[in-house]
Amino acid sequence: MTRWDLIAEHISAATGKPFRVRHQRPVGGGCINRAVIVEDQGHAFFVKLNAPDRLEMFEAESEGLEALAAARAIRVPRPICTGLAGGESFLVLERLDLGGRFDSARAGRQLAELHRTTAERFGWHRDNTIGTTPQINTPHQDWVTFWRVCRLGPQLARAAANGYRGRLQTDGERLLSRLEALIGHRPVPSLLHGDLWGGNIGATAEGEPVIFDPAVYYGDREADLAMTELFGGFDARFMAAYREAWPLDPAYAVRRILYNLYHVLNHLNLFGGGYLQQSHSMIGRLLAEIG
C-alpha cells in the first residue's frame, strides 16, 4: 500500500466518506514542510508532509486550528487528520482557495473578536512549535512569569547554546530581571494565533479572511498584534479596525518591541547571525525605557 493509499484511508475514516487519491500536485508549503494537494472526484485536501519525528508538531497544529475554529471569530482551514505514512508524518487540512482579495479591516475586527476568547491561565494544555523551535506553553497565572520562563528565557538560552553569548546574554539577563516594569499591565489570557505574520493570513475567493499555520497559546493579545507589525503584510486599515473594536493603551508601543523580540531571537536561532544586530538593538531600546 502506497503512502497516498494510507493517507486516503485516514481521510476516509475522518470524514466518513470514501476518498481515493486520483491526482496530486505539489504546492508551496513554506520552508518547513512539503505540501501537496490531493484530489478525488469533486473533493480536494491540503496535505503537509515532514519527517516522522514531526508528527507531534502536526498534532499540536491540528489542535491549535481546532481551538481557533471553536472561537468562531475568524476562519481557519479545518483539520481533517494526522498520522504516519510511507516514512513521513502528515497533516491533512481542508483545502481552501486563498486567491481572494484580502479585506484588512474585516480581518482586524475578527482578530479582536478572537482575542475575546479567554482562559484562566496563560499558556496552553500542550507545547507546540514556533517555526521548528519548541515553544513551551506551561500554564502560569502570571503573565510576566510566563513571558520570562516560557518565551524570552528559552530563546536566550538557545542563543547561548548556538554561540551567541557575551553582550546578548548579559543584556538579556538584565532585561529578564526587569520585565515587570516593561510589561506594566495585567492582561487577560486571550486566545492567540501565536505566529501572525503576513504569510499566515489570506482570504477565500469570497474575501473571507483566513488564518493558518498557528502556534496557539493564551497570552496578552498585544503579542499577536505586535507580530503583525514586525514583518509587514498588514496595512493601516487592519490596525485601525482592531483598535476601533478593542482600543490599545499607549504603552503598547514599548510592549510591541518586547513581544517581537521573541520572534527576532527565534529567527536568530533558526537562521543565524543576520538577526543578531536587530536583537541587540531591540534589547537596548527596551533597557533604555527602564533606565
BAFI-3210 file (N, C-alpha, C; in Angstrom, 3 decimals, decimal comma, padded with zeros to 6 digits):
// residues 291
n [1|2|3|4|5|6|7|8|9|10|11|12|13|14|15|16|17|18|19|20|21|22|23|24|25|26|27|28|29|30|31|32|33|34|35|36|37|38|39|40|41|42|43|44|45|46|47|48|49|50|51|52|53|54|55|56|57|58|59|60|61|62|63|64|65|66|67|68|69|70|71|72|73|74|75|76|77|78|79|80|81|82|83|84|85|86|87|88|89|90|91|92|93|94|95|96|97|98|99|100|101|102|103|104|105|106|107|108|109|110|111|112|113|114|115|116|117|118|119|120|121|122|123|124|125|126|127|128|129|130|131|132|133|134|135|136|137|138|139|140|141|142|143|144|145|146|147|148|149|150|151|152|153|154|155|156|157|158|159|160|161|162|163|164|165|166|167|168|169|170|171|172|173|174|175|176|177|178|179|180|181|182|183|184|185|186|187|188|189|190|191|192|193|194|195|196|197|198|199|200|201|202|203|204|205|206|207|208|209|210|211|212|213|214|215|216|217|218|219|220|221|222|223|224|225|226|227|228|229|230|231|232|233|234|235|236|237|238|239|240|241|242|243|244|245|246|247|248|249|250|251|252|253|254|255|256|257|258|259|260|261|262|263|264|265|266|267|268|269|270|271|272|273|274|275|276|277|278|279|280|281|282|283|284|285|286|287|288|289|290|291]
n.u [000,848|000,612|002,005|000,076|-002,236|-002,519|-002,846|-005,214|-006,935|-006,951|-008,171|-010,690|-011,652|-011,760|-013,557|-015,769|-016,503|-015,913|-012,662|-010,242|-006,971|-006,638|-005,411|-002,507|-000,665|002,217|002,548|003,372|004,709|005,938|009,027|009,332|007,706|006,761|004,301|001,229|-001,508|-004,205|-006,525|-009,775|-012,678|-014,272|-013,523|-011,048|-007,995|-005,614|-002,377|000,168|003,542|006,211|009,228|009,132|009,432|008,218|005,564|004,276|004,424|002,646|000,301|-000,076|-000,443|-002,834|-004,597|-004,400|-005,593|-008,175|-008,885|-008,849|-010,859|-013,049|-013,551|-015,009|-014,556|-012,756|-011,951|-010,421|-008,468|-010,037|-008,928|-008,318|-007,096|-004,275|-001,147|001,041|002,700|004,229|006,824|006,784|005,477|002,186|-000,218|-003,510|-005,559|-008,527|-009,010|-008,595|-009,371|-007,306|-007,171|-008,487|-009,437|-007,909|-009,474|-008,527|-009,539|-011,769|-010,456|-009,005|-011,064|-012,088|-009,906|-009,759|-012,129|-011,505|-009,581|-011,126|-011,855|-011,105|-009,042|-008,324|-005,656|-002,341|-000,694|-000,913|-002,548|-000,707|002,650|003,964|005,170|007,232|007,822|010,248|011,105|010,872|008,103|007,368|004,604|003,763|001,277|000,655|-000,248|000,570|001,418|003,886|005,733|005,248|006,111|008,801|009,739|008,776|009,053|011,033|013,266|013,864|014,536|016,802|018,501|018,748|020,003|022,472|023,435|023,797|025,996|025,833|026,809|028,172|027,472|024,780|023,731|024,319|022,948|020,481|019,865|019,636|017,377|015,444|015,228|013,865|011,316|008,790|008,525|008,610|006,445|004,152|001,334|-001,667|-002,722|-005,609|-005,757|-005,776|-006,931|-004,548|-003,242|-000,482|001,655|001,487|002,206|002,429|002,493|000,887|-001,798|-004,689|-007,202|-010,381|-011,902|-014,214|-013,536|-013,315|-011,480|-008,746|-006,848|-003,844|-001,410|-000,773|000,644|-000,499|-001,539|-002,585|-002,408|-001,144|-003,023|-001,770|000,589|000,035|-000,804|001,541|003,264|002,067|003,043|005,715|006,968|005,642|002,900|000,400|-001,898|-002,608|-005,340|-006,057|-004,990|-006,323|-008,985|-008,880|-008,197|-010,451|-012,377|-011,343|-009,731|-006,272|-003,762|-001,381|001,099|001,489|003,228|005,816|005,694|005,254|007,805|009,084|007,562|007,964|010,645|010,943|010,307|012,290|014,620|014,078|014,310|017,007|018,041|017,124|017,937|020,363|023,195|022,396|020,336|021,343|022,245|019,835|018,564|020,242|019,765|017,006|016,872|018,489|016,924|014,742|015,910|016,725|014,292|013,653|015,738]
n.v [-001,192|002,189|005,394|007,372|005,871|005,085|007,584|008,360|006,462|007,322|009,845|009,062|007,664|009,749|011,594|010,114|009,509|007,897|008,151|008,566|008,967|010,397|012,350|014,324|017,188|019,098|021,954|025,283|025,120|026,533|026,948|024,849|022,521|019,959|020,315|019,203|019,038|016,902|015,071|013,807|012,715|015,578|016,312|017,739|018,019|019,587|018,679|018,389|017,400|015,819|014,863|011,727|012,166|014,561|014,343|014,963|017,740|018,293|017,277|019,046|021,400|020,782|020,626|023,260|024,628|023,637|024,812|027,540|027,537|026,867|029,199|030,738|033,166|033,990|032,615|029,394|026,851|023,737|021,133|017,775|015,157|013,461|011,670|008,836|007,817|005,959|006,458|009,124|011,882|013,304|015,934|016,544|018,932|020,909|021,994|025,185|027,788|030,357|032,712|035,116|038,630|040,410|041,585|043,840|045,398|043,972|041,663|042,740|043,394|040,851|039,557|040,916|039,977|037,256|037,428|037,919|035,518|033,820|032,480|030,935|030,870|031,702|030,391|027,026|023,809|022,065|021,811|023,384|024,383|027,079|028,088|025,766|025,591|024,387|025,372|026,435|025,951|025,868|026,248|029,341|031,550|034,159|036,677|038,002|036,230|034,009|035,028|035,429|032,827|031,012|032,128|034,473|033,666|030,884|031,333|032,977|031,213|029,219|030,708|031,156|028,540|028,241|029,736|032,480|034,577|036,627|040,074|039,838|037,929|039,054|041,553|040,489|039,048|041,173|042,354|040,326|040,432|042,763|042,695|043,098|045,863|046,676|045,417|046,159|046,011|044,088|041,763|039,982|036,439|035,867|034,069|033,297|033,467|033,240|033,166|035,290|036,525|038,177|036,119|034,129|034,577|034,964|035,153|033,872|033,047|034,471|036,570|036,230|036,485|034,344|032,548|030,692|028,032|028,108|028,940|028,291|029,711|030,944|034,311|037,694|039,791|041,720|040,590|039,085|041,177|042,698|041,129|041,329|043,717|043,343|042,050|043,119|043,269|043,810|046,376|049,883|050,026|047,610|047,687|049,967|049,139|047,060|048,486|050,099|048,206|047,146|049,018|050,083|050,767|053,502|052,413|050,143|050,548|050,208|047,627|046,197|046,055|044,416|042,028|041,338|040,849|038,230|036,785|037,716|036,825|034,120|033,877|034,473|032,178|030,209|030,959|032,290|034,625|037,013|038,214|039,143|041,798|043,191|042,026|042,907|045,661|045,909|044,941|046,866|049,195|048,560|048,317|050,942|052,156|051,576|052,487]
n.w [000,000|-000,882|000,222|-000,352|-000,543|002,125|003,391|002,155|003,261|005,940|005,583|004,620|006,861|008,727|007,638|007,054|004,515|001,399|000,008|-002,486|-003,637|-006,553|-008,006|-007,531|-006,546|-006,068|-003,936|-002,761|000,449|002,374|004,269|005,960|005,740|003,339|000,854|-000,519|-002,729|-002,761|-004,721|-005,403|-007,124|-007,314|-004,712|-002,589|-000,743|001,450|002,066|004,427|004,726|006,490|008,265|010,100|012,863|013,268|013,772|016,210|016,170|014,068|015,195|017,324|015,869|014,568|016,776|017,605|015,443|015,711|018,157|017,462|015,519|017,084|018,442|016,721|015,394|013,376|010,248|009,807|008,142|008,213|010,262|009,290|009,645|011,161|010,971|010,268|007,332|004,817|005,789|006,527|008,435|008,530|007,960|007,319|005,838|005,389|002,110|000,956|-001,298|-001,551|-002,996|-002,906|-002,536|000,021|002,845|004,908|007,024|007,873|008,734|010,895|012,703|013,169|014,323|016,759|017,864|018,096|020,110|022,297|023,268|026,071|028,757|031,974|032,657|031,489|028,594|027,421|026,992|025,995|024,705|021,715|018,507|017,279|014,242|013,628|016,168|019,481|021,441|024,551|026,611|029,248|031,656|033,393|036,048|036,106|033,857|033,382|034,506|032,871|030,371|030,885|031,634|029,751|027,230|026,486|028,063|027,323|024,584|024,754|026,094|024,168|022,209|023,454|023,521|020,833|020,402|020,687|022,803|025,354|025,104|024,328|026,081|028,579|028,552|027,978|030,313|032,133|031,070|031,440|034,202|034,604|033,592|034,716|035,069|032,413|031,108|032,607|032,847|033,480|031,613|030,274|029,725|026,483|023,598|021,241|017,908|017,557|015,728|013,890|011,167|007,939|006,053|007,018|006,748|004,761|002,165|001,238|-001,951|-001,839|-000,280|002,460|005,429|006,357|008,678|009,316|009,910|012,809|016,102|018,660|021,779|025,032|025,780|026,230|024,266|022,787|021,941|019,652|017,969|017,868|016,294|013,811|012,980|012,601|010,335|008,202|005,760|006,756|006,602|007,408|007,753|008,865|011,540|012,461|012,399|014,261|016,593|016,832|017,427|019,782|021,842|022,338|024,842|025,267|026,050|024,642|022,520|023,503|024,615|022,298|021,108|022,971|022,797|020,128|020,162|020,978|018,620|016,891|018,162|017,887|015,116|014,918|016,144|014,404|011,803|011,865|012,244|010,992|012,300|014,632|015,213|015,104|017,280|019,391|019,163|019,745|022,395|023,597|023,238|024,836|027,391|027,715|028,124|030,724|032,170]
ca.u [000,000|001,441|001,771|-001,165|-003,332|-002,675|-003,418|-006,613|-007,685|-007,148|-009,164|-011,997|-012,100|-012,037|-014,704|-016,903|-016,815|-014,806|-011,763|-009,102|-006,108|-006,548|-004,463|-001,731|000,231|002,943|002,304|004,246|004,366|006,848|010,376|009,354|007,031|006,402|002,848|000,640|-002,964|-004,672|-007,875|-010,623|-013,733|-015,033|-013,036|-009,620|-007,469|-004,260|-001,599|001,530|004,370|007,507|009,874|008,241|009,520|007,465|004,139|003,763|004,252|001,394|-000,820|-000,278|-001,014|-004,231|-005,347|-004,456|-006,617|-009,477|-009,156|-009,176|-012,158|-014,091|-013,832|-015,985|-014,259|-012,089|-011,911|-009,178|-008,697|-010,460|-008,046|-009,010|-006,454|-002,811|-000,677|002,285|002,502|005,375|008,014|006,623|004,300|001,338|-001,379|-004,460|-006,413|-009,473|-008,357|-009,274|-008,826|-006,953|-006,830|-009,393|-008,925|-007,821|-010,148|-007,738|-010,370|-012,549|-009,532|-008,712|-012,219|-012,211|-008,849|-010,188|-013,142|-010,788|-008,894|-012,115|-011,901|-010,107|-008,870|-007,963|-004,208|-001,545|-000,085|-001,839|-002,505|000,414|003,647|003,892|006,395|007,226|008,694|010,600|011,597|009,897|007,506|006,904|003,315|003,380|000,353|001,031|-001,236|001,158|001,909|005,306|006,453|005,132|006,953|010,192|010,091|008,356|009,283|012,350|014,311|014,293|015,191|018,151|019,285|019,021|021,007|023,763|023,853|024,189|027,233|025,598|026,996|028,617|026,531|023,401|023,310|024,388|021,807|019,267|019,582|019,131|016,011|014,584|015,024|013,080|010,114|007,608|008,445|008,370|005,094|003,400|-000,119|-002,092|-003,682|-006,332|-005,202|-006,554|-006,538|-003,683|-002,720|000,863|002,679|000,637|002,846|001,627|002,445|-000,033|-003,174|-005,122|-008,636|-011,037|-012,342|-015,303|-012,984|-013,341|-010,131|-008,384|-005,528|-003,381|-000,070|-000,703|001,438|-001,549|-001,492|-003,307|-001,443|-001,503|-003,456|-000,815|001,653|-000,414|-000,786|002,925|003,869|001,533|003,825|007,139|007,460|004,797|001,785|-000,856|-001,916|-003,130|-006,761|-006,129|-004,792|-007,384|-010,207|-008,686|-008,270|-011,838|-013,098|-010,789|-008,645|-004,997|-003,229|-000,139|002,264|001,644|004,360|007,003|005,487|005,390|009,217|009,367|006,931|008,599|011,988|010,827|010,359|013,596|015,545|013,804|014,926|018,440|018,339|016,802|018,521|021,737|023,645|021,798|019,364|021,998|022,247|018,462|018,318|020,933|019,094|015,724|017,152|018,973|015,787|013,921|016,636|016,698|012,970|013,539|016,870]
ca.v [000,000|003,383|006,489|008,065|004,977|005,167|008,889|008,320|005,705|008,219|010,860|008,392|007,381|011,005|012,296|009,213|009,422|007,271|009,060|007,934|009,966|010,203|013,334|015,026|018,195|019,854|023,397|025,913|024,790|027,230|026,387|023,805|021,308|019,724|020,442|018,588|018,981|015,613|015,231|012,731|013,311|016,619|016,586|018,028|018,309|020,119|017,758|018,745|016,233|016,097|013,678|011,041|012,716|015,814|014,068|015,715|019,118|018,335|017,070|020,304|022,355|020,401|021,054|024,717|025,029|023,331|025,840|028,781|027,361|026,846|030,581|031,258|034,583|034,148|031,290|028,643|025,593|022,693|019,966|016,527|014,041|013,397|010,295|008,429|007,042|005,931|007,024|010,555|012,330|014,143|016,657|016,819|020,077|021,389|022,772|026,449|028,639|031,607|033,709|036,257|039,933|040,462|042,723|044,010|045,922|042,839|040,814|043,390|043,222|039,440|039,226|041,423|039,048|036,057|037,700|037,940|034,164|033,881|031,333|031,329|030,966|031,914|029,172|026,109|022,491|021,301|022,585|023,279|024,907|028,371|027,584|024,420|025,703|024,034|026,503|025,947|026,564|025,515|027,283|030,210|032,557|035,484|036,880|038,337|034,974|033,198|035,577|035,205|031,412|030,215|032,798|035,074|032,872|029,773|031,794|033,413|030,012|028,581|031,538|030,875|027,222|028,419|030,504|033,917|034,844|037,996|041,160|039,386|037,254|039,994|042,468|039,680|038,769|042,420|042,524|039,350|040,840|043,996|042,532|043,650|047,296|046,862|044,995|047,232|045,850|042,712|041,405|038,728|035,439|035,793|033,066|033,898|032,674|032,965|033,335|036,009|037,401|038,299|034,873|033,178|035,055|035,142|035,355|032,987|033,696|035,374|037,661|035,945|036,289|033,013|032,437|029,306|027,790|028,777|028,475|028,748|029,714|032,064|035,309|039,093|039,979|042,595|039,792|038,821|042,436|043,113|040,417|041,844|044,904|043,009|041,707|043,714|042,488|044,307|047,812|050,730|049,732|046,459|048,131|050,913|048,365|046,367|049,473|050,530|047,121|046,927|050,010|049,775|051,918|053,981|051,611|049,076|050,852|049,600|046,181|045,651|045,716|043,272|040,817|040,976|040,345|036,761|036,272|038,039|035,848|032,834|033,924|034,350|030,780|029,367|031,365|032,741|035,906|038,182|038,810|039,479|043,237|043,586|041,592|043,864|046,959|045,829|044,856|048,174|050,134|048,194|048,682|052,403|052,556|051,393|053,163]
ca.w [000,000|-001,001|001,161|-000,657|-000,169|003,582|003,715|001,721|004,275|007,081|005,202|004,566|008,229|009,439|007,055|006,884|003,083|000,665|-000,694|-003,134|-004,252|-008,001|-008,510|-006,508|-007,115|-005,048|-003,838|-001,782|001,828|003,279|004,367|006,981|005,313|001,950|000,770|-001,700|-002,824|-003,269|-005,251|-005,885|-007,938|-006,622|-003,367|-002,533|000,585|001,527|002,896|004,806|004,975|007,106|008,817|011,050|014,219|013,314|013,950|017,365|015,692|013,301|016,117|018,045|014,922|014,374|017,960|017,582|014,470|016,311|019,170|016,755|014,880|018,116|018,848|015,744|015,193|012,094|009,639|009,660|007,444|009,146|010,273|008,994|010,329|011,194|011,078|009,635|006,110|003,920|006,394|006,777|009,166|007,676|008,459|006,244|006,131|004,391|001,065|000,704|-002,346|-000,874|-004,003|-002,849|-002,114|001,476|003,476|006,125|008,110|008,373|009,470|012,162|013,593|013,527|015,270|018,059|018,362|018,523|021,379|023,382|023,818|027,141|029,653|033,330|032,804|030,286|028,100|026,737|027,618|025,455|023,980|020,260|017,904|016,602|013,209|014,084|017,534|020,517|022,155|025,852|026,955|030,618|032,152|034,509|036,423|035,966|032,506|033,399|034,732|031,658|029,311|031,272|031,749|028,588|025,956|026,301|028,701|026,466|023,357|025,118|026,388|022,881|021,546|024,095|023,035|019,434|020,349|020,831|024,226|025,536|025,398|024,169|027,306|029,711|028,444|028,053|031,722|032,716|030,586|032,116|035,592|034,656|032,763|035,397|034,754|030,982|030,714|033,228|032,963|033,760|030,566|030,393|028,807|025,248|022,616|020,241|016,802|018,036|014,689|012,946|010,202|006,729|005,306|007,643|006,614|003,377|002,011|000,286|-003,185|-001,467|000,509|003,896|005,974|006,843|009,297|009,291|010,472|014,115|017,245|019,581|023,238|025,636|026,217|026,029|022,876|022,115|021,337|018,279|017,217|017,657|015,175|012,543|012,614|012,561|009,003|007,169|005,254|007,317|006,369|008,485|007,943|009,775|012,909|012,814|012,663|015,540|017,675|016,982|018,084|021,122|021,908|022,994|025,565|024,646|026,405|023,647|021,643|024,107|024,717|020,943|020,929|023,834|022,271|018,862|020,445|021,000|017,254|016,301|018,741|017,254|013,791|015,153|016,426|013,251|010,526|012,010|012,765|010,364|013,219|015,893|015,445|015,415|018,659|020,261|019,087|020,444|023,825|024,017|023,318|025,993|028,620|027,819|028,610|032,175|032,787]
c.u [000,887|001,121|000,401|-002,382|-003,595|-003,300|-004,886|-007,478|-007,956|-008,216|-010,556|-012,539|-012,498|-013,296|-015,953|-017,346|-015,638|-013,977|-010,600|-008,271|-005,947|-005,548|-003,746|-000,828|000,902|002,583|003,277|003,793|005,250|008,180|010,450|008,829|006,980|004,885|002,353|-000,877|-003,336|-006,137|-008,493|-011,686|-014,538|-014,575|-011,529|-009,225|-006,040|-003,489|-000,206|002,282|005,695|008,084|008,973|008,288|008,816|005,962|003,544|003,549|002,940|000,182|-001,127|-000,887|-002,494|-005,088|-005,455|-005,508|-008,016|-009,857|-009,542|-010,554|-013,291|-014,455|-014,836|-015,814|-013,670|-011,850|-010,493|-009,475|-008,999|-009,474|-008,844|-008,410|-004,936|-002,406|000,680|001,962|003,760|006,619|007,967|005,428|003,490|000,243|-002,255|-005,406|-007,453|-008,718|-009,194|-008,583|-008,569|-006,537|-007,673|-008,713|-009,021|-008,457|-009,496|-008,566|-011,216|-011,674|-009,189|-009,842|-012,332|-011,111|-009,201|-011,227|-012,498|-010,174|-009,849|-012,407|-010,774|-010,081|-008,477|-006,468|-003,555|-000,863|-001,109|-001,680|-001,381|001,415|003,408|005,198|006,146|008,262|008,983|011,117|010,534|009,418|006,860|005,638|002,831|002,486|000,890|-000,111|-000,747|001,800|003,400|006,144|006,417|006,080|008,435|010,578|009,824|008,654|010,714|013,476|014,778|014,976|016,608|019,046|019,655|020,089|022,391|024,304|024,323|025,416|027,072|025,624|027,337|027,486|025,079|022,903|023,312|023,191|020,489|018,880|019,058|017,675|015,057|014,274|014,122|011,764|008,871|007,427|008,111|006,947|004,058|001,890|-000,437|-003,159|-004,478|-005,696|-006,123|-006,038|-005,780|-003,399|-001,279|001,983|002,073|001,427|002,057|001,531|001,468|-001,469|-003,472|-006,614|-009,173|-011,426|-013,452|-014,822|-012,995|-011,921|-009,942|-006,997|-005,147|-001,974|000,103|000,332|000,651|-001,113|-002,376|-002,292|-001,997|-001,847|-002,482|000,328|001,300|-000,316|000,641|003,514|003,310|002,310|005,310|007,664|006,610|003,656|000,425|-000,852|-002,547|-004,604|-006,953|-006,027|-005,885|-008,664|-010,082|-008,854|-009,691|-012,651|-012,642|-009,571|-007,415|-004,534|-001,864|001,091|002,463|002,885|005,662|006,857|005,606|006,842|009,560|008,798|007,561|010,029|011,986|010,981|011,696|014,677|015,323|014,402|016,450|018,823|018,084|017,668|019,900|021,923|023,098|020,797|020,011|021,941|020,837|018,106|018,977|020,185|017,791|015,927|017,638|017,846|014,932|014,611|016,658|015,364|012,883|014,759|017,871]
c.v [001,246|004,397|007,108|007,198|005,054|006,491|008,939|007,543|006,559|009,276|010,249|008,138|008,652|011,684|011,432|009,067|008,801|008,316|008,254|009,023|009,641|011,167|013,962|016,028|018,972|021,334|023,966|025,597|025,493|026,520|025,216|022,483|021,185|019,723|019,916|018,727|017,645|015,751|013,887|013,403|014,303|016,945|016,807|018,378|018,812|019,254|018,321|017,465|016,663|014,786|013,031|011,603|014,061|015,585|014,870|017,179|019,254|018,145|018,341|021,358|022,067|020,849|022,571|025,226|024,748|024,375|027,161|028,678|027,436|028,241|031,253|032,758|034,844|032,754|030,718|027,428|024,488|021,530|018,676|015,357|014,207|011,939|010,106|007,581|007,109|006,574|008,515|010,787|013,233|014,818|016,968|017,920|020,256|022,224|024,017|027,176|030,013|032,691|034,961|037,539|040,040|041,736|042,947|044,537|044,805|041,905|041,424|043,229|041,779|039,000|039,721|040,497|037,745|036,264|037,814|036,539|034,049|032,596|031,846|031,541|031,204|030,605|028,319|024,741|021,616|022,256|022,445|023,831|026,291|028,229|026,124|024,425|025,250|025,288|025,974|026,693|026,195|026,598|028,023|031,184|033,966|035,627|037,186|037,070|034,097|033,708|035,355|033,725|030,628|030,863|033,342|034,215|031,711|030,219|032,278|032,211|029,280|029,373|031,291|029,534|027,288|029,303|031,999|034,263|036,319|038,956|040,721|038,748|038,192|040,938|041,709|039,359|040,011|042,628|041,574|039,777|042,061|043,900|043,148|045,118|047,522|046,509|045,919|047,135|044,383|042,310|040,162|037,726|035,254|034,671|033,738|032,924|032,283|033,165|034,138|037,027|037,327|037,040|033,863|033,668|035,248|035,369|034,357|033,768|034,699|036,533|037,435|035,731|034,877|033,092|030,964|029,241|028,424|028,175|028,878|028,696|030,860|033,046|036,712|039,289|040,845|041,811|039,410|040,079|042,869|042,425|040,873|043,066|044,596|042,820|042,280|042,800|042,922|045,826|048,566|050,458|048,562|046,919|049,092|050,171|047,612|047,351|049,984|049,474|046,923|047,839|049,496|050,997|052,285|053,120|050,412|049,308|050,253|048,091|045,509|045,230|044,464|041,984|040,386|040,487|038,817|036,193|036,564|037,105|034,464|032,768|033,849|032,883|029,869|029,668|032,020|034,210|037,134|038,893|039,253|040,972|043,730|043,191|042,552|045,195|046,955|045,749|046,196|049,190|049,834|048,558|050,196|052,902|052,495|051,958|052,236]
c.w [000,000|000,099|000,921|-000,389|001,332|003,994|003,309|002,709|005,503|006,773|005,189|005,962|008,957|008,927|006,960|005,446|002,353|-000,075|-001,254|-003,804|-005,733|-008,627|-007,321|-007,194|-005,980|-005,105|-002,816|-000,373|002,833|003,347|005,327|006,449|003,791|001,894|-000,571|-001,621|-003,445|-003,653|-005,607|-006,746|-007,099|-005,220|-003,409|-001,100|000,452|002,509|003,149|005,163|005,590|007,621|009,870|012,464|014,357|013,525|015,101|017,004|014,934|014,205|016,900|017,127|014,694|015,558|018,025|016,615|015,016|017,349|018,516|016,107|015,898|018,586|017,930|015,497|013,811|011,534|009,638|008,796|008,448|009,109|010,096|009,768|010,304|011,255|010,444|008,405|005,264|004,481|006,623|007,689|008,255|008,493|007,261|006,696|005,030|003,362|000,773|-000,442|-001,740|-001,856|-003,959|-002,391|-000,598|002,003|004,836|007,292|008,721|009,202|010,831|013,166|014,064|014,481|016,669|018,682|018,835|019,900|022,559|023,914|024,830|027,966|031,033|033,493|031,441|029,897|027,369|027,367|027,082|024,821|022,480|019,692|017,328|015,494|013,532|015,519|018,525|021,250|023,426|026,251|028,352|031,213|033,375|034,790|036,102|034,584|032,467|033,584|033,495|030,576|029,612|031,122|030,463|027,243|025,853|026,886|027,831|025,180|023,645|025,428|025,096|022,120|022,142|023,615|021,586|019,273|020,482|022,321|024,422|025,845|025,266|025,459|028,506|029,700|028,517|029,479|032,436|032,325|031,309|033,549|035,725|033,866|033,403|035,040|033,289|030,583|031,339|033,230|033,185|032,737|030,943|029,433|027,587|024,359|021,482|019,109|017,107|017,031|013,539|012,132|008,892|005,904|005,854|007,669|005,137|003,334|000,994|-000,961|-002,916|-000,601|002,006|004,413|006,530|007,473|009,388|009,862|011,850|015,051|018,495|021,046|023,723|026,200|026,072|024,553|022,089|021,464|019,904|017,425|016,902|016,438|013,834|012,064|012,424|011,143|007,876|006,758|005,765|007,185|007,534|008,762|008,910|011,225|013,355|013,165|013,985|016,701|017,890|017,719|019,526|021,264|022,670|023,771|024,995|024,937|025,475|022,788|022,185|024,187|023,354|020,688|021,731|023,251|020,946|019,050|020,468|019,595|016,583|016,869|018,132|015,854|013,896|015,345|015,235|012,036|010,641|012,315|012,097|011,254|014,537|016,183|015,784|016,846|019,649|020,315|019,877|021,948|024,352|024,159|024,541|027,301|028,815|028,372|030,133|032,913|033,428]
res [m|t|r|w|d|l|i|a|e|h|i|s|a|a|t|g|k|p|f|r|v|r|h|q|r|p|v|g|g|g|c|i|n|r|a|v|i|v|e|d|q|g|h|a|f|f|v|k|l|n|a|p|d|r|l|e|m|f|e|a|e|s|e|g|l|e|a|l|a|a|a|r|a|i|r|v|p|r|p|i|c|t|g|l|a|g|g|e|s|f|l|v|l|e|r|l|d|l|g|g|r|f|d|s|a|r|a|g|r|q|l|a|e|l|h|r|t|t|a|e|r|f|g|w|h|r|d|n|t|i|g|t|t|p|q|i|n|t|p|h|q|d|w|v|t|f|w|r|v|c|r|l|g|p|q|l|a|r|a|a|a|n|g|y|r|g|r|l|q|t|d|g|e|r|l|l|s|r|l|e|a|l|i|g|h|r|p|v|p|s|l|l|h|g|d|l|w|g|g|n|i|g|a|t|a|e|g|e|p|v|i|f|d|p|a|v|y|y|g|d|r|e|a|d|l|a|m|t|e|l|f|g|g|f|d|a|r|f|m|a|a|y|r|e|a|w|p|l|d|p|a|y|a|v|r|r|i|l|y|n|l|y|h|v|l|n|h|l|n|l|f|g|g|g|y|l|q|q|s|h|s|m|i|g|r|l|l|a|e|i|g]
***
